[in-house]
Every structure is written in structure tokens, then in C-alpha cells.
Amino acid sequence: MKKVGLVMRKIQFTEAQGPRVFAERLKEISKDFGIDIVFISPERHVSGYDWIPGYEHEKGDLVNYDVVLDQIYKEKIDHVIYTVSGFTYLKMFLKNSVLFPHSFPDPALTGYEMMKPFYQIVDKAIVQTEFLKRELHRNFGVDDVTVIPIGFNEQLAEKHFDPSQIVHNRILWIGRDEENRRPDLVLEYARRNPDKEVYMIFGGVRYKESMKKYDIPSNVKLQFALTQDEIFTLMNSAKVYWSSSKFDTFAMPLTEALAMGKIVVKPEHPCYDHISSKHSFSGNEKNWFELVNMAVSSPLNVSNDNRHYAFEKFSSTVMKRGYRDFFDHWLART
């Protein structure tokens, strides 16, 4: 089998959220192409908390190049996908390297100024949305960009879909305890709406500690590091899915929510333009609480329009087709 390296930070591989889900899904679908996706991450100079001085964002990646390159050379890999811009300089050592960003230098994100210099030397990328493709061209002049969504698991979306299990006052939120994800807004909503049941899911166990700084209302249920089966089970039981983030490169839980027929409330930022089905509603801090309440009050329990849209646009079948075409062209390069 042909080996392709997937370079991510150690913390991305260990947490039960987007990057890890993407990695496992890419590895699984690539087997059918005769491709072995090899996970590569530094073990030295790695912190479990990326905001600790000396380890934050791209700065921590720069001191790990030797570790990463040693793994790449040991595996005899000559094609690499890297997910954080701190590893952009891999192109100095491997001409067939491509960025698949899990983050982007947008002012809404912590550390965006640190990312920008790395993006100046990106020449090839895979992105999840047309929005990111436009932004790479507009801000950095990158034109060799392929759009491939992170596909949700159709089997889980079919297995757990049961409208009879919906709890009519249940709202689901998935994110991190980070300022740009706005968990404080969700807690305030719950405080003002004690008749609602609000589930907040966090990708890493580390957030058990960080969430202790908040006063958690009694109608909020916190969950940490759930499996995909557990997430889809809980997603099925909610009537409304709410995203309050300032910026996302893809927002995988939003596509999973669509696939489960949820009524969706999302930010109005153009990075969410791909979430544009019939029962997805855009708002901001000024009207989110009202939008969520209107969604909860809707006589509609399930949106088949949202579900069909998700299966057409964001399924793992769509992802697999995209990577098959991409690998056919990219791996032909010597």
C-alpha cells in the first residue's frame, strides 16, 4: 500500500473531537484506494494545554520538526498532509506536502497573528468549504485549493435516527471551553431559560477541570469526550442544535446535526454559509436566545429537508469521492 503521512499535534490525536474523527475517517476510506494513512505527531515539547507559554499554537510546532521528519523518513513517506500551519515548512523537505487546515488566521481565533506568516508560504491546500477556498485566494494568493468536506458517518446517522426519542425542550451544544466558542453564552441562556434542558458536550476530558470556573445552572448537563455513538444518540434526542462559535473551518457537529434532522441555530458569519438548508437559522449574540426559543417552540420536531441536504452534501460517501479524485492526481506527482 502507498503510505501518506498525516501530521497533527498530539492533542488533536488524543481528543474525541473533529481532528481525531477526521483522521480516523480519512484512514478508513483511504484503505479502499490502496493508501495507508500514517499518523505522525511530535512527542517532545508537547503540552496538553496549547495556551501554556512556549507551547501555544504554531510556536510549539517549530521546535518539533526534527521529531516529525524522523518519523516521516523512518516510514519512507514522500507525500504528507499536515493540519496545522506550524508545519508549513515541511515543503522545504517534502515537495509533495499539502495543508488541510483545522484552523485559519481569522481575527476571531486566538493566535491568528502567529498563523499568518506560515500561510504566506502555503502553495497547495485541501479545505472543507468554498468559503475557505475564497479566503485562501483573497488573503494569501493560494489558488491550488481542493474542497473536500469532512463527511459524517452515514451508518451512525441511520442507526441512531429515531424521532420518537426527541425531548422537546432539549438543546444540544458541542464545543470547547475556549473564548471563541462562547460557552459562557450557552450558560447564560440556560440561566435565563430554566424550563429548557441544555446539553453541553466537550471533546476533551481536560475541560472537566476548566469548566469548574463557571457557575453551572441546574438545567445544564455537561458531557466530556463522548464516543461517536454516544454523540449521535444524544444528538438524536435533542430538538435543537445550537452553535455559538465565532469562527469554524468546517463545523462538523453542525453537519451531523443536519444529518439527524435537527433544527439548527448557527452564527451568521460567512464561514457557516455551507450550512444553508431549510431549517438552519443564522443569528448573533443579540438574537440567539430568541432564535433558540423559537426553534424549540416550532411544531416541527424533525427536519427532513436538513437531513436530505446533509446526506447530499456532507456524507462520508461525498468525502470518499473527493479524496479518491484528489489522491489520483496528487500521488501521480513524483
C-alpha positions in Angstrom: 0.0 0.0 0.0 1.1 3.6 -0.7 1.9 5.5 2.5 0.7 9.0 3.1 1.6 10.9 6.3 -1.0 12.8 8.3 0.8 15.3 10.6 -1.2 16.6 13.5 -0.5 17.8 17.0 -0.5 15.1 19.7 -3.5 16.7 21.4 -5.5 16.5 18.2 -5.0 12.8 18.0 -5.9 12.3 21.7 -9.1 14.3 22.0 -12.5 12.9 21.0 -13.4 15.7 18.6 -13.1 17.0 15.0 -9.4 16.4 14.1 -9.3 12.9 15.5 -12.6 12.0 13.9 -11.3 13.3 10.6 -8.1 11.4 10.9 -9.8 8.1 11.6 -12.3 8.6 8.8 -9.6 9.5 6.3 -7.6 6.4 7.3 -10.7 4.2 6.9 -11.8 5.5 3.5 -8.3 5.5 2.1 -7.8 1.8 2.5 -10.1 1.3 -0.5 -7.7 3.3 -2.6 -4.7 1.2 -1.5 -3.5 4.0 0.7 -2.2 3.7 4.3 -2.6 6.9 6.2 0.2 7.0 8.8 -0.4 9.2 11.8 2.5 11.4 12.7 2.8 13.7 15.7 5.6 15.1 17.9 6.1 13.6 21.4 8.6 16.1 22.6 7.8 19.7 23.5 4.1 19.0 23.6 1.6 20.4 26.1 -1.9 19.2 26.8 -2.9 22.9 27.0 -2.0 24.9 23.9 -2.1 28.2 25.8 0.8 27.5 28.1 3.7 29.9 27.2 6.2 28.2 24.9 3.8 25.7 23.5 1.0 27.8 22.1 -0.1 27.3 18.6 2.5 27.3 15.8 5.4 28.2 18.2 5.2 24.8 19.7 5.3 23.1 16.3 8.5 24.8 15.2 10.6 23.1 17.9 9.3 19.6 16.8 10.4 19.5 13.1 13.2 17.0 13.7 10.9 14.6 15.6 8.3 14.8 12.8 10.8 14.4 10.0 12.4 11.4 11.7 9.1 9.7 11.7 8.4 10.6 8.1 11.8 9.4 6.9 11.5 6.2 9.0 8.2 5.3 7.3 9.7 6.2 3.9 6.9 8.7 3.2 7.1 11.2 0.4 3.5 12.6 0.5 2.3 14.4 3.6 -1.0 16.1 4.7 -0.5 18.5 7.6 -3.3 20.1 9.5 -1.6 22.9 11.4 0.2 25.8 9.7 3.2 25.5 12.0 4.3 22.6 9.9 4.2 24.6 6.6 7.9 24.4 6.4 7.6 20.7 5.6 7.6 21.7 2.0 11.3 22.5 2.3 11.9 18.8 2.9 9.0 17.2 1.0 7.7 18.9 -2.1 4.5 16.8 -2.0 3.1 18.3 1.1 -0.4 19.8 1.4 -2.1 21.8 4.1 -5.5 20.7 5.4 -6.3 23.4 8.0 -8.2 22.7 11.2 -7.6 26.4 12.0 -7.3 29.6 9.9 -5.8 33.0 10.5 -9.1 34.8 11.1 -9.3 37.6 13.7 -12.0 35.6 15.6 -9.4 33.0 16.6 -6.8 33.2 19.3 -3.3 33.3 17.9 -4.3 34.3 14.4 -1.4 36.8 14.0 1.0 34.0 14.7 -0.5 31.9 12.0 -0.3 34.5 9.2 3.4 34.2 8.4 3.1 30.5 7.9 0.2 30.9 5.4 2.4 33.2 3.3 4.3 30.1 2.1 1.4 27.8 1.5 1.1 26.7 -2.1 -1.3 23.8 -2.0 -4.3 23.1 0.3 -7.3 20.9 0.8 -10.1 22.8 2.6 -13.6 21.9 3.8 -15.6 24.8 2.4 -15.8 27.1 -0.6 -15.5 30.0 1.9 -12.0 28.8 2.9 -11.1 28.4 -0.7 -12.1 32.0 -1.4 -10.2 33.2 1.7 -7.0 31.4 0.8 -7.1 33.1 -2.6 -8.1 36.6 -1.3 -5.7 36.8 1.7 -2.7 34.6 0.6 -3.0 34.2 -3.2 -3.2 30.4 -3.0 -5.0 29.0 -6.0 -4.2 25.3 -5.9 -7.0 24.5 -3.5 -9.3 21.5 -3.4 -12.6 21.5 -1.5 -13.5 18.2 0.3 -15.9 18.2 3.3 -15.3 16.1 6.4 -18.0 13.5 5.9 -20.3 12.4 8.7 -20.8 8.7 9.3 -23.9 7.7 7.4 -24.2 4.4 9.3 -24.4 6.2 12.6 -26.9 8.7 11.2 -29.1 5.9 10.1 -28.6 3.7 13.2 -29.5 6.4 15.7 -32.2 8.3 13.9 -35.4 7.9 15.9 -37.7 10.9 16.1 -39.8 9.2 18.8 -36.8 9.8 21.2 -36.7 13.6 20.9 -37.0 15.5 24.1 -38.9 18.6 23.1 -37.2 21.1 25.4 -33.6 19.7 24.8 -30.9 21.9 23.2 -27.5 20.5 22.3 -24.3 22.4 22.0 -20.9 20.9 21.2 -17.6 22.8 21.6 -14.6 23.6 23.8 -14.1 25.8 26.8 -12.5 28.5 24.7 -13.4 32.1 24.4 -14.2 31.9 20.6 -16.6 29.0 21.2 -18.7 31.1 23.7 -19.7 28.5 26.3 -20.5 31.5 28.6 -23.3 32.4 26.3 -24.8 29.0 26.5 -24.7 29.0 30.3 -26.3 32.4 30.4 -29.1 31.2 28.0 -29.7 28.2 30.3 -29.8 30.6 33.4 -32.5 32.7 31.7 -34.5 29.7 30.5 -34.8 27.3 33.3 -37.5 25.4 31.5 -35.0 24.2 28.9 -32.7 21.3 29.1 -29.2 22.2 27.8 -26.6 19.6 27.0 -23.0 20.8 26.5 -20.5 18.3 25.0 -16.8 18.9 25.3 -14.3 17.0 23.2 -11.6 16.5 25.8 -11.6 15.3 29.4 -9.3 18.3 30.3 -12.4 20.6 30.1 -13.8 18.9 33.2 -11.3 21.0 35.2 -11.6 24.2 33.2 -15.4 24.2 33.4 -15.2 24.4 37.2 -14.6 28.1 37.0 -18.3 28.6 35.9 -21.4 28.6 37.9 -23.3 25.8 36.1 -27.1 26.1 36.1 -29.0 23.1 37.3 -30.6 22.6 33.8 -27.2 22.2 32.1 -25.8 18.7 31.6 -22.1 18.6 30.9 -20.6 15.7 28.9 -16.9 15.1 28.1 -15.1 13.0 25.5 -18.0 11.1 24.2 -17.7 8.4 21.5 -19.3 9.0 18.1 -22.1 6.5 19.0 -22.8 8.5 22.2 -22.8 11.8 20.3 -25.3 10.6 17.7 -27.5 9.1 20.4 -27.6 12.4 22.3 -27.9 14.3 19.0 -31.0 12.3 18.1 -32.7 13.1 21.4 -32.3 16.9 21.1 -34.8 19.0 19.2 -32.4 21.9 18.5 -28.7 22.1 17.8 -27.0 25.4 18.6 -23.6 26.6 17.6 -22.3 29.8 19.1 -18.7 29.9 17.8 -17.2 33.0 16.3 -15.5 31.0 13.5 -15.1 27.5 12.2 -13.2 25.9 9.4 -16.0 23.4 8.9 -18.1 22.8 12.0 -18.5 19.0 11.8 -21.2 18.8 14.6 -23.4 21.2 12.5 -23.4 18.8 9.6 -24.1 15.8 11.9 -27.0 17.8 13.4 -28.4 18.4 9.9 -28.0 14.7 9.2 -30.0 13.9 12.3 -32.8 16.2 11.2 -32.2 18.8 13.9 -33.4 22.4 13.7 -30.2 24.3 13.7 -29.3 27.7 15.1 -25.9 29.0 13.9 -23.7 32.1 13.6 -24.3 34.5 10.7 -20.5 34.6 9.9 -20.0 33.6 6.2 -17.8 30.7 7.2 -21.1 28.9 8.0 -22.6 29.6 4.6 -22.4 25.9 3.7 -24.9 25.2 6.5 -27.7 26.6 4.4 -30.6 24.2 4.4 -34.3 25.0 5.0 -34.4 24.8 8.8 -31.0 26.3 9.7 -31.2 29.8 11.1 -28.4 32.3 11.4 -28.1 34.8 14.2 -25.8 36.5 16.6 -25.5 37.5 20.3 -28.3 39.9 20.0 -30.9 37.4 18.9 -29.6 33.9 19.5 -31.6 33.3 22.7 -34.8 34.3 20.8 -33.9 32.1 17.8 -33.2 29.1 20.0 -36.5 29.6 21.8 -38.4 29.9 18.5 -36.7 26.7 17.3 -37.7 24.9 20.4 -41.3 26.1 20.1 -41.6 25.0 16.4 -44.3 22.5 15.7 -41.7 20.7 13.6 -39.8 18.1 15.5 -37.6 16.8 12.7 -36.4 18.5 9.5 -36.3 16.0 6.7 -35.0 18.9 4.5 -32.0 19.3 6.7 -31.4 15.5 6.7 -31.5 15.2 2.9 -29.3 18.2 2.4 -26.7 16.8 4.8 -26.6 13.4 3.1 -26.3 15.0 -0.3 -23.5 17.4 0.6 -21.6 16.1 3.7 -21.7 12.3 3.9 -18.6 10.2 4.2 -19.5 9.0 0.7 -19.0 12.5 -0.6 -15.8 12.8 1.3 -14.6 9.5 -0.1 -15.3 10.5 -3.6 -13.4 13.8 -3.1 -10.3 12.1 -1.7 -10.3 9.4 -4.4 -10.1 12.1 -7.1 -7.6 14.1 -5.1 -5.2 11.2 -4.5 -5.5 10.1 -8.1 -3.9 13.4 -9.2 -1.7 14.2 -6.2 0.0 10.8 -5.9 0.8 10.7 -9.6 3.3 13.6 -9.0 6.8 12.4 -8.4 
